[in-house]
Amino acid sequence: MDALKRIAIASSVIYSTVSSYARRAGMTIVDFMAIPKLARTFDVRIEEKSGN
């Protein structure tokens, strides 16, 4: 099983979403339900960036 498939299973995010995020240098469209799941899988925090 490839790494992206394992990430998709571990994060409960569909494979096509994980695969498309992995191929992109930047993102103009994101799945806001997938991002927190992926963050938990990689044990990273998401912080809100202040405009000030």
C-alpha positions as a printed NumPy array, in Angstrom:
array([[  0.   ,   0.   ,   0.   ],
       [  1.414,   3.381,  -0.923],
       [  1.99 ,   6.221,   1.542],
       [ -0.886,   8.379,   0.301],
       [ -3.328,   5.483,   0.666],
       [ -2.142,   4.951,   4.268],
       [ -2.566,   8.671,   5.003],
       [ -6.073,   8.621,   3.539],
       [ -7.04 ,   5.652,   5.7  ],
       [ -5.434,   7.061,   8.866],
       [ -7.057,  10.463,   8.45 ],
       [-10.449,   9.273,   7.131],
       [-10.017,  11.61 ,   4.167],
       [-10.818,  10.242,   0.726],
       [ -7.779,   9.186,  -1.296],
       [ -8.436,  11.572,  -4.198],
       [ -8.323,  14.549,  -1.814],
       [ -5.062,  13.421,  -0.204],
       [ -3.572,  12.686,  -3.616],
       [ -4.543,  16.051,  -5.096],
       [ -3.152,  17.937,  -2.074],
       [  0.129,  16.034,  -2.345],
       [  0.568,  16.944,  -6.014],
       [ -0.095,  20.674,  -5.671],
       [  2.518,  23.304,  -4.915],
       [ -0.246,  25.589,  -3.62 ],
       [ -3.953,  25.35 ,  -3.01 ],
       [ -6.683,  27.7  ,  -4.167],
       [ -9.505,  25.41 ,  -3.047],
       [ -9.424,  23.362,   0.15 ],
       [-11.772,  20.947,   1.845],
       [-12.201,  22.502,   5.281],
       [-13.416,  19.191,   6.671],
       [-10.263,  17.391,   5.488],
       [ -7.684,  19.849,   6.823],
       [ -8.318,  19.215,  10.575],
       [ -8.339,  15.446,   9.98 ],
       [ -5.005,  15.62 ,   8.174],
       [ -3.568,  17.877,  10.877],
       [ -4.526,  15.344,  13.576],
       [ -2.989,  12.533,  11.535],
       [  0.333,  14.393,  11.341],
       [  0.021,  15.687,  14.923],
       [  0.203,  19.366,  13.952],
       [ -1.781,  22.329,  15.226],
       [ -3.818,  24.7  ,  13.106],
       [ -3.726,  28.277,  14.312],
       [ -5.676,  31.262,  13.152],
       [ -3.387,  33.942,  11.788],
       [ -4.198,  37.43 ,  13.034],
       [ -4.307,  40.251,  10.517],
       [ -2.623,  42.608,  12.987]])
